């Protein structure tokens, strides 16, 4: 495990050096932020100064990095700490680390290119042989039809620990139908842009709208996902409404973003790459716990620090919180 942590440091240093040389600026974004509907449950932090109000820990810096594009930072990256209160498994933890990057005035090809070149450098560091170079690109439809999965493992020899295979999955549907809630859900996230040829179908037939989503798969694991983003407030509002958000909810949760778009947002897009998952694959481990310092258990506990733990009644009173029996 010590070797895993040393290797992890080397990969992160390579990422910082590579992106710095390519004109990216490392910017840290807040950890105490606002609760918004982005997929998983938020971890919430009660405010002592504002009783009854809560911060949320970020599931990803998504809105913040889009706001940085509006503010004129054309190439952003961050080794970002992210938090999701979801059911755990071998490749999930309550807190995890991702490479987060965003660029203005780019096409999907530009994002794939910069990411692919970075992955090739990381593969060299790990002394891994690439199955495909350049990486294979499949549409979502091709992957599902031929491999019955959107995370295909296309290695020629799956028993060779020194071989890795990266595959891009593109041309995704923008929405999927939620039978239980009887509404459309975003296939990637609600900030993903529809392809221009399909914009007119947003109101006519959402099932036929394709998006500018791109996922990077490595050895059958999704390790990165991104897209070209919406930078038009009218289109973004339509998508918010299609996924079931009411006007009041839209203004409360996303008014700041929509207002920023009205100042003249550049076209922009990016990708987020799971550092823990990538290191797990490169180190031939079966769980991301083996490549994280002080990981949590399968039920989200820190056995060394004995967290989560009970707190004193005085602390609860300061926060204006009272438990109901």
LINDAMO-V826685 format. One record per residue. SS is DSSP state (@ for helix, = for strand, . for the rest). Layout:
# LINDAMO-V826685
ss
SS
SS
This chain:
# LINDAMO-V826685
ss
.
@
@
@
@
@
@
@
@
@
@
@
@
@
@
@
@
@
@
@
@
.
.
.
=
=
.
.
.
.
.
=
=
.
.
.
.
.
.
.
=
.
.
=
=
=
.
.
.
.
.
.
.
=
=
=
=
.
.
.
.
@
@
@
@
@
@
@
@
@
.
.
.
.
=
=
=
=
=
=
=
=
=
.
=
.
.
.
.
.
.
.
.
.
=
=
=
=
=
=
=
=
=
=
.
.
.
@
@
@
@
@
@
@
@
@
@
@
@
@
@
@
@
@
@
.
.
.
=
=
.
.
.
.
.
=
=
=
=
@
@
@
@
@
@
@
@
.
.
.
.
.
.
.
.
.
.
.
.
.
.
.
=
=
.
=
=
=
=
=
.
.
=
.
=
=
=
=
.
.
.
.
=
=
=
=
.
.
.
.
.
=
.
=
.
@
@
@
.
.
@
@
@
@
.
@
@
@
.
=
=
.
=
=
=
=
=
=
.
.
=
=
=
=
=
=
=
=
=
.
.
.
@
@
@
@
@
@
@
@
@
@
.
.
.
.
@
@
@
@
@
@
@
@
@
@
@
@
@
@
@
.
.
.
.
.
.
=
=
=
=
=
=
=
@
@
@
@
@
@
@
@
.
.
.
.
.
@
@
@
@
.
.
.
.
.
.
.
.
.
.
=
.
.
.
.
=
.
.
.
.
.
@
@
@
@
@
@
@
.
.
.
.
.
.
